[in-house]
C-alpha cells in the first residue's frame, strides 16, 4: 500500500515515515502544501496522512481540493488543533479520521489499518480466494494448510492483488502502488516479482490464481 505523508515538522515527518516503512508501506513524503498537491497530481495513493497547519497551502485546503475533484482517497488528519470545532471542521471538510498530536505510533498504525480496510469495504484484514488466505495484519500467506513465505515486496504485491481480486491491474498501476518515487530499478520489475509469486503461489496448486491479461497487466482470480 502506498501512503503520502504531509508533515512540515522535519523530525516528525522522518520518524513517521521510518515507522511506516518498517510496517512495509511504500512511502512518499513532503513538507508543505504545494509539494503535496504536486505529489497527488502525479500518483495514486491508498492513504494520505495530512497535517493541517502547513506552509503556504493548509491541509484543509488540500483536503477540500481533493474532495471537490471527486478524489475519495482516505485522509487521516494529523494536527495539534484539538478543540471540538477544529475536529468538526476537519471532518466536515472531508477527512476520514482525525488524530491529535502528540500521538502514539501504535494508534496511528491502527487507524491506518482501519481506513485501508474501509477503502475496500472489508471488515477484516484477512482475505481469501479459493484456498489462498492472506492475513495482512500478521503478514502471513497460506494455500490450504501450506504456509508460504514471501519477501516484503512479494507480500505487498500479493496484498494489492487480493485486495483488488477480479480486477485487472496494469503494470504501471501495480508499480505505482508498491514503489515510491525513490525507486530506480528496471522497467520490468513488476513482471519479475509476478514470476516470483507464481512460483510460490501457483506452482503445485490448483486452481491457478495469478493470470496475465495480454497487453494490460495481471489479475488475481480463481478460474476452473
N, C-alpha and C positions, 0 to 999 in steps of 0.2 A: 504494500500500500504506500502511496506517495503523499507526503504531507508537506505543506508550506508553512513555515514558522515565521511570523512577522512580529518582531520584538526589538524595540530600539535600545534596550539596555544590553550592551555587548556581552557582558559576562553571563547574564541570564539567558540570552539567546544561545550562547555557546553551550552552556550546561544543559539547556532543554534539548537542543539538537543532539548532543552527545548521548543523552539518556534515551532518546527516541531511536537513535541508530542502534544502540545496544539491544533494543527490542525488535530490531530487524526492519524498521520502517525506512523507506527511501526518503531522504530529507533534503529540501531546499530551504534556504533561509535568507532573510533580508532585514534591514534596519529602519526602513522608512516607507511611507505610504506609496510614493510614486514608484519605487522599485517593486513594491508588492503588486501594483497594477501591471507593471511590465511582465513580471513572472506569470501572473494569472492570464495575461493575454497570449502567452506562448506555450502554456502547458495545461493539462487537465489534472486536477488534484482530487484525491479522495477525501481530504480534510484540510481545512485552513485553521491554524491556531493563530489568533489575531489579537494583538494588543490594541487597546482603544486609543491611548494617548501616544500618537506617533508624530514625528516631524513632518510638516507640510500637510499631507492628507491624512486625516484621522482614520482610525479603524472603523468608526461608524459610517464615515463617508464611503470607504471601500465596500463595506457591507451593503449599504443602500445601492451602490452602483451595481454590485453583483446581482442583487435581487431584482433590480429594475431591468437587467438584461435577461432575466429568466434563469440565471445560474443558481442551481439548487445545491451546490457543493456545501456539505455540512461545515458550519463555522462555530468554533469554540472561542469565545472572547476571554482574554486574559487581561485583567486590569486591577489597579489599586483602588478604583472607584467602587465603594461597597455599599452605598446607600440604596434604599429601595427604588427611588426614582431613576438612579443610574442603571440598575438591573432591568427595570421595566423598559427604559429607553433602548438598551441593547437588545433585549428580546423582541421588542416591537419593531426594531429596525431589520429583523430577520435572522438574528442569531439563533442557533440551536441549543446552545448551552453557555454558561457564564461561570468562570472560575476566578475568585478574588485572590490577588497576591497579598502576602506570600502564600504559596500553596505547597502541598506535599506532592512529590512526583508520582507516588502511587495513586493518588486521587486523579491526577491528570491522566495517567495511563488508563485508569478505569473509565473515565469519562470518554476518552478517545475510543475505547473498545465499544462502548455503548453507541456512540454516534456512528461508527463504522457498521455495526450490526443493523442499526436503524436504516442506514442508507441502502441496504439490500433487503429490507423488510424481513429480517431474521431475528428471532428471539434468543438465538443461541449462536455461539461462535464455533459450533461443530457442524460440518456439512457432510452429507452422504450422497453418493451416486453409485448405483449398483452396489458392489461390495466394497467400494472405496470410502473410507472415513477419514476426514481431515479435521483435526481439532486445532483451531487457530490459536487458542489460548495456551494449550500445552505444546503446540508446535509438533504434534505427532501425526503420523500417517499410517494407516493400515489398509491392506486389501484382504478381506476376510479376517483370518486370525494372524496373517503375516504382517509383522511390523516392518516398515520401510524407512530407512534412514536417508534423509535428504540434506544437502548443503543448504545454507541460508538462502542463497539465490534460487535454488531449485524449489525450496518450500514457498518462497514469495511468489514465484510464477504459478505454481500449482494452486496456491491460495487464491490468486487473482482469477485463474481459470475456473475454479469450482464456485467462487462467489458469482461468477457470470456463466454458469454451466448452461449449455444450449445456445449461447450467443457466440457468433463468430468474431474473434478478436484479431485485428490486423497486427502485423509485426510491430509497426510504429506505436500502436496503442499499448501493446504489452511492454515495449521498451520504455515508453514514456511513464508508465506506472511503476516500473521496477527500478530504473536507473535515474539518478538525478543529473543535473547539468554538469557535474564534475566528471562524469564518466567519459573516458576517451578510448574505449575499446572498439572492436571491429563492428561493421555494419551487420554481420551475420550472427551476432551474439545470441539473438533470440532462437534462431534455428539450432545453434549449438546446444543451448540449455533444453530445448524441447527434445532433442535426441537423448540427452542425459535422462530426462524424465521418462521418456518412453521405455528405456531400458529397465528402469526401476518400477514404473507403474504398470506397464502393459506387458512386457516380456514374461511369458509363462502364465499369464492370467487371461481369462475371458469374462465378459466381453472386453474388447479394446475400447479405451476411453478417450485417448488423445487422437484427434483427427485433423488432417490437413485439408483445408479448403483452397484448392489451387488458385493462385492469383490474389488471394485475400488474406489468409492467415490460418489461425488454429481455433479449434473448438473442443471443449470437453463435454462429451455426451455418450450415453450408452446406446449402442446400436446392436440389434440382434443379428 
